[in-house]
Amino acid sequence: MLLAILTTLAGLLLLVWGGDVLLKGAVGLAKYLQLTPAVIGLTVVAAGTSVPELAVSGVAAWHGKPDITVGNVVGSNIFNIAFILGCVSIYRRLTLAGNTIKLEFPVLLLVTFLFIVLSMDGSINRLEGSLFVFIYIAFTAFLIRVVRRELTKTEESQYESEIAELQEADGGSIGRSILLTLAGITILGFAADLTVSGAVEVGRLVGMSESLIGLTIVAAGTGLPELVTSFVSCYRGRNDVAIANVIGSNLFNILGIIGLTSIVHPIPVHAGIIQEDNWWLLGVTIILFPIMRKGFDITKREGLVLLAVYIIYIGQLIVRG
């Protein structure tokens, strides 16, 4: 048991490190291509925060453990909204700023509902996965057009600050950026394999199903980068970043991870996820609307509600076994 736990923890730590290395390399490449900070933020950074989930889901599917793949995405999205936004808003009131996030939230709600509908037959096939990827690319392109047309000075400075934090002090060379990107991919592949094998062994020893492993151990573990990023951003006074990270990450989790993985191989969806967890996912996504609608922020009281929802969710998962 101890070895399995240590393997899982080592895998999760390496996922965080590998994701950070890959993100820095990808940002360097994007800067070399002379993309603007806003475009880099909406593409490279938005997808980069979900790289650990992508790596774990891909490896799980490759090893014939699709329940972990889907459980990871559903569990991560619930964790991101209920736990991360709950904890961070208790620490500091979160404010929703910028046109892009106001556009992304209704799309996230629609995409979540689409995922639930398409998974009701027990699988996500290649055609449905292709649809998810197409929606992600089309919506990202639309956001870039909106940003270029309506970007405010405040949003521009926020994007520039975010990108600057991910760059080397000297700006980095193209060769260094390529090496960082390749190193990040290598670390992530190794880390994802460790995480999946360790988590499966832990789950087997305590009698957990693979879908439950994905919904809990893997989902919370791969969600740690978003949690750390959100707290650091709030500490630095950029308390709108937490909401942006969560909504952007949840969009990529469904459209990018489920989409890409199911194109490689159709993904079966566990009956328990279809009947219960998907509805929890839709519920926590919907609950954000009335919370954000009033003044476009999340208060400490509302954060406590979100955190309570996550505790109840985990409680019922334990009861389900």
MARLOLO-55814 format. One record per atom (N, C-alpha, C, CB): residue in three letters; x, y, z. Coordinates in pm, whole numbers, plus 50000, padded with zeros to 5 digits. Glycine has a CB too. Layout:
% residues N
alaXYZ ...
END
This chain:
% residues 321
met500844987950000 met500005000050000 met500875012650000 met499065000150123 leu501905012850088 leu502765024650099 leu503465027549966 leu503805022650210 leu503935017049898 leu504625018749771 leu503665024549666 leu505205005449722 ala502425019749665 ala501435024649570 ala501125039349594 ala500135016249578 ile501005043149721 ile500725057149756 ile501895066149714 ile500445058649907 leu503125061549744 leu504315069349709 leu504455070749557 leu505575062949767 thr504125060049485 thr504165060449338 thr503175070749284 thr503855046549279 thr501965070749339 thr500945080249296 thr501365094649326 thr499615077249365 leu501885097049446 leu502325110549484 leu503475115249397 leu502735110849632 ala504405106149370 ala505545109649283 ala505055113149143 ala506565098149276 gly504115105349094 gly503545108048962 gly502865121548956 gly502555097248925 leu502095124949061 leu501375137749064 leu502345149549071 leu500415138149184 leu503395148249152 leu504395158949161 leu505115160949028 leu505405155849271 leu505435149848963 leu506085150848832 leu505145156648726 leu506585137048787 leu503845153948739 leu502865159848648 leu502865175048659 leu501455154348677 val502895179848782 val502905194448804 val504175200448744 val502825197748956 trp505315194048771 trp506595199048720 trp506635198348567 trp507765191048780 gly506255186848513 gly506275185148368 gly505355194848297 gly505895170948331 gly504175197148356 gly503245206648297 gly503815220648294 gly501925206648372 asp504515224448401 asp505115237748409 asp506245239248307 asp505645240548551 val507075228948294 val508175229248198 val507635230248055 val509065216648213 leu506635222148024 leu506035222347890 leu505405235947860 leu504985211247877 leu504715241547958 leu504045254347938 leu505055265447909 leu503205257948061 lys506165265447984 lys507195275647960 lys507805274047820 lys508305274748066 gly508035261747779 gly508585259447646 gly507615263647537 gly508945244847628 ala506325260247556 ala505305263647455 ala505105278747446 ala503975256847489 val505145285647560 val505025300247559 val506215306447486 val504935305847705 gly507405300947509 gly508595305847439 gly508455304247288 gly509835298547488 leu507955292847244 leu507745290547101 leu506705300247045 leu507295276047076 ala505645302547121 ala504595311647076 ala505115325947064 ala503405311247174 lys505975330047159 lys506575343347151 lys507505344347030 lys507355346547281 tyr508225333547001 tyr509115333346884 tyr508305335046756 tyr509925320246880 leu507075329646754 leu506185331046638 leu505495344646636 leu505145320046638 gln505825353046733 gln505325366746743 gln503815367546764 gln505695374446617 leu503285357946840 leu501875358646879 leu501735368646993 leu501335344546920 thr500615375647000 thr500395385447105 thr500125378347238 thr499225394947068 pro500385385147351 pro500105379047482 pro498665374247496 pro500405388947591 ala497705381647441 ala496295377647452 ala496045364447379 ala495385388547395 val496595363247259 val496415350947181 val497105339247250 val496965352647037 ile498305341547303 ile499015330947377 ile498205326847500 ile500435335747420 gly497645336547570 gly496835333647689 gly495615325347658 gly496415346347756 leu494975328147545 leu493745321147508 leu494005307347446 leu492945329447411 thr495215304947402 thr495515292247336 thr496495283847419 thr496095294647196 val497755287847421 val498795279947487 val498545278747636 val500155286247463 val498315290047704 val498145289747849 val496845282947888 val498185303847906 ala495755286047816 ala494455280247848 ala494485265047841 ala493375285647753 ala495115259747736 ala495225245147723 ala496295239547815 ala495525241347578 gly497345247347838 gly498485242447917 gly498145238948060 gly499565252447916 thr497175246148120 thr496815243148259 thr496145229548273 thr495895253948314 ser495645224148161 ser494975211048165 ser495855199848112 ser493695211648086 val497135202848087 val498035192648034 val498145180348126 val499415198648013 pro498235181848260 pro498285169848345 pro497075160848325 pro498375173948492 glu495865166648317 glu494665158548293 glu494745151548157 glu493395167448299 leu495245158648056 leu495365152847922 leu496325141047924 leu495825163347821 ala497475142847991 ala498475132147996 ala497925119748067 ala499735137048068 val497285121848182 val496745110448258 val495625103548182 val496235115148395 ser494725111348123 ser493605105448049 ser494085097747928 ser492635116348005 gly495085103147858 gly495625096147742 gly496295083147780 gly496615105047669 val497105083347885 val497795071147930 val496785060847981 val498815074548042 ala495765065448054 ala494745056248105 ala494015049347991 ala493735063748194 ala493665057047888 ala492995051147771 ala493925041447700 ala492535062247674 trp495205045047689 trp496195036447623 trp496335023147696 trp497565043547617 his496245023447830 his496355011247909 his495015003847923 his496895014548047 gly494015008347848 gly492715001547852 gly491925004047978 gly492914986947837 lys492055016148033 lys491325019848155 lys490505032548128 lys492315022048276 pro489505031648040 pro488725043448000 pro487915049548113 pro487795039747887 asp487565041348214 asp486805046848327 asp487595057648400 asp486435035648425 ile488935055948404 ile489785066248465 ile489795078748379 ile491225060848486 thr489815076848246 thr489825088148153 thr488615097148175 thr489875083248009 val487425091248168 val486195099048182 val486035103948325 val484965090648140 gly486335095248422 gly486235099148562 gly487145110848594 gly486565087448652 asn488335110948534 asn489285121848556 asn488715135248508 asn490595118948483 val488105135248390 val487545147548334 val486345152348415 val487135145448187 val485395143348440 val484195147048516 val484585151448658 val483185135248521 gly485435143348723 gly485855146548860 gly486665159448867 gly486665135148916 ser487545161648769 ser488345173848767 ser487475186248751 ser489385173248655 asn486475185548664 asn485605197048643 asn484785200448767 asn484675194548525 ile484325189948836 ile483605192248962 ile484565197949066 ile482965179049014 phe485765192349075 phe486795196949170 phe487155211549143 phe488055188149160 asn487345214949015 asn487735228648979 asn486715238949025 asn487915229648828 ile485435236149000 ile484395245849035 ile484115245849185 ile483115242948957 ala483775234149238 ala483285233649376 ala484415235149479 ala482565220549400 phe485545228449456 phe486625228949556 phe487545240949536 phe487445216049550 ile488085242549414 ile489045253349391 ile488405267049409 ile489655252249251 leu487295269649337 leu486655282749351 leu486105284749492 leu485515284249248 gly485655273749555 gly485175274649692 gly486285278949787 gly484595261349737 cys487425271849782 cys488545274949872 cys489115288849846 cys489655264449856 val489345292049719 val489985304749686 val489095316649720 val490355305149539 ser487775315449699 ser486875326549729 ser486685328449880 ser485525324349662 ile486935317949958 ile486935319450104 ile488145327850146 ile486955305550176 tyr489255325650076 tyr490485333250103 tyr490345347850058 tyr491685326650032 arg489765349649938 arg489595363349886 arg488455363749785 arg490915368349821 arg487635374049794 arg486505375849703 arg487015375649558 arg485755389249733 leu486345367549474 leu486755366149335 leu485885374949246 leu486675351449290 thr486525382249156 thr485815391149066 thr485935386148924 thr486345405549077 leu484825386248852 leu484815382148712 leu485075394348625 leu483465375348673 ala486185394448554 ala486535405848470 ala486875401148330 ala487705413648531 gly486565409348232 gly486935406048094 gly485785400048015 gly488085396548093 asn485735403647888 asn484655398847801 asn484755384047770 asn484645406647672 thr485995378847760 thr486155365047718 thr485525355247817 thr487625361747699 ile485705357747947 ile485165348548047 ile483635349048047 ile485715351848187 lys483085360748024 lys481635361948017 lys481075354247897 lys481215376748010 leu481885352647794 leu481495344547679 leu481725329747705 leu482265349047553 glu482835326647775 glu483205312647796 glu482235305347887 glu484585311847852 phe481685312147988 phe480835304948083 phe479585299048019 phe480445314148194 pro478765306747940 pro477605300547877 pro477985289347782 pro476805310947804 val479135290647716 val479585279947627 val479945267447708 val480805284547542 leu480595269447823 leu480905258147911 leu479625250947954 leu481685262948035 leu478615258547987 leu477335252548028 leu476735244247915 leu476345263548071 leu476755249447793 leu476215242247677 leu477055229847645 leu476165251547555 val478375231347654 val479265220147624 val479105208947727 val480735224947620 thr478935212747853 thr478715202747958 thr477435194947931 thr478645209548097 phe476385202147894 phe475105195547863 phe475255186547741 phe473985206047839 leu476005191147640 leu476225183047519 leu476955170147553 leu477025191047413 phe477985171147638 phe478725159147681 phe477795149247749 phe479875163047775 ile476935154147837 ile476005145347909 ile475065138247813 ile475185153448012 val474535145647716 val473605139847618 val474305129347534 val473015150847528 leu475505132547483 leu476215123247396 leu476715110847469 leu477385130247330 ser476935111847600 ser477435100347676 ser476325091147723 ser478235105147795 met475075095047704 met473955087147755 met473845073247692 met472665094547733 asp474405071647572 asp474355058347508 asp475495049347556 asp474415059847357 gly476305054347650 gly477355046047710 gly478725047547649 gly476965032047701 ser478905057147556 ser480235059047498 ser480315072447426 ser480565047547400 ile481555076847405 ile481835088347318 ile482635082847201 ile482625099947396 asn482055083247081 asn482725077446966 asn483595087646893 asn481695071546869 arg484225083346785 arg485165091946713 arg484475104146652 arg485865083946603 leu483285102346599 leu482565113546540 leu482235124046645 leu481275108646472 glu481775119446761 glu481455128846871 glu482715135646923 glu480745121446986 gly483815128046930 gly485085133846971 gly485555144546873 gly486145123046985 ser485385141746743 ser485745151546640 ser484915164146653 ser485565145446500 leu483645162546689 leu482765174146710 leu483285182646826 leu481315169446739 phe483695176146935 phe484235183447050 phe485485191647010 phe484585173647164 val486395185246937 val487625192146897 val487295203846803 val488605182446828 phe486365201746711 phe485955212446619 phe485375224346696 phe484915207146516 ile484525221546794 ile483925232246875 ile485015239946947 ile482915226546976 tyr486005232747003 tyr487075239447076 tyr487885248646986 tyr487995229047142 ile488255243646868 ile489045251746775 ile488245263846727 ile489505243346655 ala486975261546690 ala486125272346639 ala485885282946746 ala484795266746590 phe485625278646869 phe485345288246975 phe486595296147012 phe484775281147098 thr487745289347015 thr488995296347044 thr489285306846937 thr490165286447053 ala489055303346811 ala489255312946701 ala488315324846718 ala489015306246564 phe487075322046759 phe486095332846782 phe486555341946896 phe484705326946814 leu487055336047005 leu487535343947118 leu488695352847077 leu487955334747233 ile489585347646994 ile490725355646948 ile490245367746869 ile491675347146861 arg489215365746786 arg488655377046710 arg488035387346803 arg487595372046609 val487325382446905 val486705391647001 val487765399547075 val485825383847102 val488825392547118 val489895399147193 val490575409847108 val490925388747240 arg490855406646984 arg491525416446897 arg490665428846875 arg491865410046764 arg489355426946881 arg488435438146856 arg488065445846982 arg487175432946791 glu487965438847096 glu487415445047216 glu488335444747338 glu486125438447250 leu489605441347320 leu490515440247434 leu490685453747504 leu491885434847388 thr490445453847635 thr490625466047714 thr492075467147760 thr489665466347836 lys492455479047805 lys493825481147856 lys494115472247976 lys494025495947894 thr493095470448061 thr493275462148180 thr493515447648142 thr492045463148272 glu492695442548049 glu492865428748003 glu494225426947936 glu491735424947905 glu494635436747857 glu495925435947787 glu497075434847886 glu496125448147696 ser497055442947992 ser498115442548092 ser498105429348169 ser497975454248189 gln496885423848191 gln496785411148261 gln497405399748180 gln495315407948293 tyr497105399548049 tyr497695389447962 tyr499215390847958 tyr497105390447821 glu499705403247945 glu501135405547939 glu501825401048068 glu501415420347913 ser501185403648182 ser501745399548311 ser501785384348322 ser500925405448426 glu500705377748277 glu500625363148284 glu501715356648201 glu499255358348238 ile501925361848079 ile502935356147991 ile504345358848044 ile502795361847848 ala504545370948099 ala505865374548152 ala506285365048264 ala505865389048204 glu505325360548345 glu505625351448455 glu506095337748406 glu504405349748544 leu505725334348282 leu506075321248228 leu507325321448142 leu504915315748149 gln507885333348121 gln509065334648037 gln510335334648121 gln508985347347954 glu511435330748056 glu512745331748119 glu513095346548134 glu513835324148036 ala513935349648231 ala514315363648255 ala514925370148132 ala515295364448372 asp515675362148053 asp516325367647934 asp515475365847808 asp517685361147914 gly514235361147827 gly513355358947712 gly513505344947656 gly513645369047605 gly514675338447678 gly514865324847630 gly515105324247480 gly513685316447666 ser515905314647435 ser516165312847292 ser515185302647236 ser517625308247266 ile515105302047103 ile514205292447040 ile514655278147070 ile514145294746887 gly515965276147075 gly516485262747106 gly516095258347245 gly517985262447091 arg516205267747341 arg515845264647478 arg514355261547489 arg516215276247571 ser513555269047417 ser512095266847420 ser511745253147365 ser511375277747339 ile512425248947259 ile512175235747201 ile512575224847299 ile512965234047068 leu513735226647364 leu514195216747463 leu513225215847581 leu515615220247513 leu512745227147628 leu511785227147739 leu510495219947699 leu511475241647783 thr510055222547578 thr508815216147530 thr508975201047524 thr508435221647391 leu510085196547465 leu510335182047455 leu510525175747592 leu511575179447368 ala511245182747681 ala511445177647816 ala510135176547891 ala512425186547894 gly509285186747875 gly507975186647941 gly507115174947896 gly507245199547914 ile507125172347765 ile506345161147710 ile506855147847767 ile506405161047555 thr508185146347773 thr508785134047825 thr508445131947972 thr510305134347807 ile508585142548051 ile508275141648194 ile506805138248215 ile508625154848266 leu505935144648138 leu504495142248153 leu504125127848119 leu503705151948063 gly504725122348015 gly504435108547978 gly504815098848089 gly505155104847850 phe506015100748144 phe506495092348254 phe505635094348379 phe507965095448285 ala505325107048410 ala504545110148529 ala503125104648520 ala504505125148551 ala502525105648403 ala501165100648385 ala501115085548404 ala500635104348246 asp502125078648353 asp502185064048370 asp502325060348517 asp503355058148290 leu503165067548591 leu503315065148735 leu502005067748809 leu504415074048792 thr501355078848774 thr500115082648842 thr499025072248821 thr499635096148794 val498835068148698 val497785058448666 val498055045048734 val497665056448514 ser499295040048721 ser499605026948781 ser499505027548933 ser501015022348740 gly499985038348993 gly499915039649139 gly498495041049188 gly500725051549184 ala497705049449121 ala496315051649163 ala495475039049148 ala495695063049082 val495695031649040 val494955019149019 val495285009149129 val495285013148881 glu496555008549168 glu496964999249274 glu496365003349409 glu498514998649284 val496395016349439 val495785021149562 val494295017749564 val495985036349578 gly493625020449452 gly492195017549442 gly491885002849457 gly491655022449311 arg492744994449397 arg492514979949406 arg492644975249551 arg493514972349317 leu493624980649623 leu493854976349760 leu492734980549855 leu495164981949809 val492064991849825 val490974996449913 val489594993449854 val491105011549938 gly489574986249741 gly488304982049682 gly487564992549603 gly487434977249788 met488285002149545 met487645012649464 met487585008349317 met488415025949478 ser486495012149249 ser486385009649106 ser487265019649031 ser484905010549058 glu487555016548904 glu488395025648825 glu487725039148804 glu488725019348691 ser486415039148785 ser485715051948766 ser485795060448892 ser484235049548728 leu485715053949010 leu485815061249136 leu487235066549158 leu485395052149254 ile488235058849114 ile489625063449121 ile489785076249039 ile490595052549071 gly489235076048918 gly489325087748831 gly488605099748888 gly488785084548696 leu487445097448949 leu486625108349003 leu487225114649128 leu485245103349034 thr488075107349199 thr488585112349327 thr490105114449326 thr488215102549439 ile490865103549339 ile492315104549352 ile492945111949233 ile492925090649365 val492635107349113 val493255113048994 val492735127248967 val492995104048871 ala491415129048982 ala490825142148954 ala491385152949045 ala489305141548969 ala491425150049175 ala491955159849270 ala493445162049248 ala491685155349415 gly494185151249220 gly495625152449200 gly495975160849078 gly496225138849185 thr495305158448966 thr495605166048844 thr495045180248851 thr495045158848722 gly494155182748947 gly493605196248964 gly494475205149051 gly492235195449023 leu495535199449111 leu496415207249200 leu497075219249131 leu497485198249256 pro497535217949004 pro498135229748940 pro497185241748934 pro498595226248800 glu495905239248901 glu494925250148898 glu494725256149037 glu493585245048842 leu494715247349140 leu494535252249277 leu495695261349319 leu494415240349374 val496925256849292 val498095264849328 val498115277949251 val499395256849301 thr497865277249119 thr497855289149035 thr496825299249083 thr497585285348889 ser495645294349121 ser494575303249165 ser494935310349295 ser493275295349183 phe495505303049390 phe495905309149517 phe497025319349497 phe496345298349617 val498015315849414 val499125324949388 val498625337749320 val500195318049299 ser497715336149224 ser497165347849154 ser496405356949249 ser496245343349040 cys495625350949339 cys494875358949438 cys495835366149532 cys493915350049518 tyr496885359249573 tyr497885365349662 tyr498525377549597 tyr498965355049701 arg498675376749464 arg499285387749391 arg498275398449351 arg499985382549266 gly497015396649394 gly495995406749366 gly495245404849237 gly496615419949366 arg495535394149163 arg494825391449036 arg493755381049063 arg495825386548923 asn492725385049138 asn491735375449185 asn490705371549080 asn491025380849305 asp490805377148960 asp489925372948851 asp490485360648779 asp489725384348752 val491795358048800 val492445347148726 val491895333548766 val493945347548750 ala491505331948893 ala490985318948940 ala489775314648858 ala490615319649090 ile488815323848839 ile487615320548761 ile487995317548616 ile486585332148766 ala488875325748560 ala489305323748421 ala489965310148403 ala490265334848378 asn490855306448498 asn491545293548490 asn490575281848495 asn492555292348604 val489625282548587 val488675271548605 val487785269848482 val487815273848729 ile487215280648434 ile486305279648319 ile487065275048195 ile485615293148292 gly488255280848173 gly489055276748058 gly489505262148067 gly490265285648045 ser489895258048187 ser490325244248207 ser489185234348186 ser490905242548347 asn488005237748239 asn486855228748224 asn486425227348078 asn485675233848307 leu486515238448003 leu486205237647860 leu487165228147789 leu486265251647795 phe488465229747817 phe489445221247750 phe489315206747794 phe490855226247779 asn488995204447921 asn488855190747970 asn487835182847889 asn488465190748117 ile486685189147865 ile485625182147789 ile485945181947641 ile484265188847812 leu486185193747583 leu486345194647438 leu487685189247391 leu486205209047394 gly488765192547462 gly490085188247420 gly490425174147461 gly491105197447474 ile490295171147590 ile490725158047641 ile489785146947595 ile490795158147793 ile488495148447623 ile487535138247577 ile487545137347425 ile486105141447628 gly487615149047360 gly487615149247214 gly488805141847154 gly487605163447164 leu490005145647194 leu491205139547138 leu491315124647172 leu492445146947187 thr491015121347298 thr491135107347341 thr490165098347266 thr490885106147491 ser488935103047247 ser487925094647179 ser488165093747029 ser486545100147205 ile488915103246972 ile489285102046831 ile490285090646814 ile489895115446778 val491225089646908 val492195078746903 val491505065446925 val493295080847008 his490595064947023 his489855052647051 his488535056347120 his490685042747140 pro487395051447069 pro486115054547135 pro486155051347284 pro484965046647068 ile485555060047366 ile485635058547511 ile484295053947568 ile486045071747576 pro484255042147633 pro483025038347703 pro482855046847828 pro483065023347740 val481615050047863 val481305058147980 val480595049348082 val480445070547943 his481135048448202 his480585039948309 his479165044148343 his481475040748435 ala478315034248371 ala476895036948402 ala476735046248521 ala476165023948428 gly477595044748623 gly477505053148741 gly477755067848709 gly478495048548846 ile478685070348617 ile478975084048575 ile477775089748500 ile480245084548487 ile477185081748412 ile476025086348335 ile474845089548427 ile475605075648231 gln474595080748521 gln473395082048606 gln473545092148719 gln473045068648664 glu474765094348767 glu474915103048884 glu475935114248866 glu475295094749001 asp477185110848834 asp478245120948836 asp478055131648729 asp479585114248817 asn477565128048613 asn477315138048508 asn476335148648556 asn476775131248382 trp475355144548635 trp474345154148683 trp474915162948792 trp473095146748734 trp475835157548871 trp476565166048966 trp477395176348890 trp477475157349058 leu478035172048783 leu478825181148700 leu477965192348644 leu479505173548586 leu476815188848589 leu475905199048535 leu475425208248646 leu474705192448464 gly475125202548762 gly474615210348874 gly475615220748924 gly474235201248987 val476885216648943 val477865226248994 val478205236748888 val479145218849038 thr478055233148760 thr478275243048654 thr477145253248652 thr478395236148516 ile475915248448666 ile474745257348667 ile474775266648787 ile473445249248667 ile475235261348903 ile475195269249027 ile476105281549018 ile475625260649145 leu477075281248926 leu477945292848909 leu477185304948852 leu479105289348818 phe476135302348774 phe475435313448707 phe474825323248805 phe474365308048616 pro473955318648898 pro473395328348992 pro474445334349085 pro472315321849075 ile475505326749114 ile476565331849201 ile477295343449134 ile477565320549237 met477625341849004 met478385352048933 met477515363448881 met479125345748818 arg476225360848863 arg475345370648800 arg475275383548880 arg473945365048784 lys475205382549012 lys475105394349097 lys476485400649116 lys474475390749234 gly476735410949035 gly478015418049048 gly479185410748984 gly478315420449191 phe478945399248923 phe479995391448860 phe481175388748954 phe480485398548736 asp480845383449073 asp481895379549167 asp481425367949253 asp482295391549256 ile482375361949327 ile482065350949418 ile482535355049557 ile482745337449371 thr481605355949651 thr481915360449786 thr482355348849874 thr480705367449848 lys482795351949995 lys483215341650090 lys482045332350124 lys483775348050219 arg480835338050143 arg479665329750175 arg479365320150061 arg478435338650204 glu479445325049939 glu479175316449823 glu480275305949807 glu479055324949695 gly481495309549845 gly482585299849843 gly482345288449940 gly483895306649875 leu481795291750056 leu481465281450155 leu480395272050101 leu480985287950286 val479445277550026 val478395269249965 val479015259549864 val477325278049895 leu479925264649780 leu480585256149681 leu481385245049748 leu481495264549590 leu482125248549852 leu482925238649924 leu482035228149990 leu483815245550028 ala480905232450045 ala479945223150107 ala479405213450003 ala478785230850175 val479125218549884 val478635209949775 val479665199249742 val478325218449649 tyr480955203049738 tyr481995193149706 tyr482105182549815 tyr483345200049686 ile482015186749940 ile482085177250052 ile480925167350045 ile482075184650187 ile479725172350015 ile478555163550000 ile478765153949885 ile477265171849977 tyr479315159049775 tyr479565150449657 tyr480535139149692 tyr480135158849540 ile481645142449758 ile482615132249795 ile481985122349894 ile483865138649856 gly481155127449984 gly480465118850080 gly479605108350013 gly479615127050171 gln478835112649913 gln477985103049845 gln478795093449758 gln476955110249758 leu479975097649711 leu480845088549637 leu481345077449729 leu482035096249574 ile481705081249852 ile482175071349949 ile481075061449982 ile482675078250077 val479845066449997 val478705057750027 val478455048049911 val477435066250054 arg478595053349787 arg478395044949668 arg479465034049659 arg478435053549541 gly480665037149711 gly481765027549704 gly482405027449568 gly481275013649737 
END
